[in-house]
Amino acid sequence: MMGASHAATGAAAWLLAAAAVPTTFGVVEGVDGPGLAVGAIVAAGAALLPDIDHRHGTIARSLPPISTLAARVTEKLSGGHRQGTHSIVGLVLSAFLATLVSQVRVDVAGYGELNIGAGMAAVLLASFAIKALELVKGKVLTWMTSLALAAVVVFFGADNWVWFPAAVVVGYAAHLVGDLITTGGIPVLWPFVMKPPKWWRKVPLLSDVWKANGAISVPVLGDAGSTREKVLIALVTSWMVWAGVYQWLGVNLLAWAVVQA
């Protein structure tokens, strides 16, 4: 998937997991309207997090020098692009680190307990989403916007600490699923990557699922950036608009459109 598609599916996955509107699961409890929006920002950024394994990638250049340094370290530890960070190991590690970060909370007179740790992490995550969606241009504006969004995370995140690691996991998992259903695939069980036997590689459909490099793919979307991917993102975006309006304004756009028709 392309970067913007990852960000969109990450935000949509969060709405699906945490929102209370119909057709959503609501498995992340204690998230109100503002918290839902904040979580969407975090999930959108976390949905770009696996691509921090490429030092010359777009995400690595999103918030220099922090993102650049993070990309260099991650690339070295994960074995390169689309290796460790694109696996269950990467997902579990992101959940662990997000949980640790979410414990950093400070009591501030007049405001109560603030999510300082989540806010600091959100600076990087927000910059990923900003870069992928091309919301602003230039390093200074990216820094300023990321810090502003981080402040929103600190002041308007849900009262419970669970929401932040939940949003990170949801966004990260959305990325893995997104890459799994494109032709590139992912090394799901890294570092245990098994390559298929030679005869397997000669069978068209089988070789598309278990690839020569050991990656697993269910390529229903085809190549990244395909027309099918664009159609999926259009549908996902439309659903997010409906869910968001329903959640925050209490207006069911679908029912309204039916009545108007």
Secondary structure, DSSP 8 states (H G I E B T S, - for coil): --HHHHHHHHHHHHHHHH--STT----S-S--HHHHHHHHHHHHHHTTGGGGG-TTSTGGGSSTTHHHHHHHHHHHHHTSTTSGGGSHHHHHHHHHHHHHHHT--EEETTTEEE-HHHHHHHHHHHHHHHHHHT-S-SHHHHHHHHHHHHHHHHHHS-SSTTHHHHHHHHHHHHHHHHHHTSTT-B-TTTT------HHHHTSHHHHHHB-TTS-B---TT-STT-HHHHHHHHHHHHHHHHHHHHHHH---HHHHHHHH-
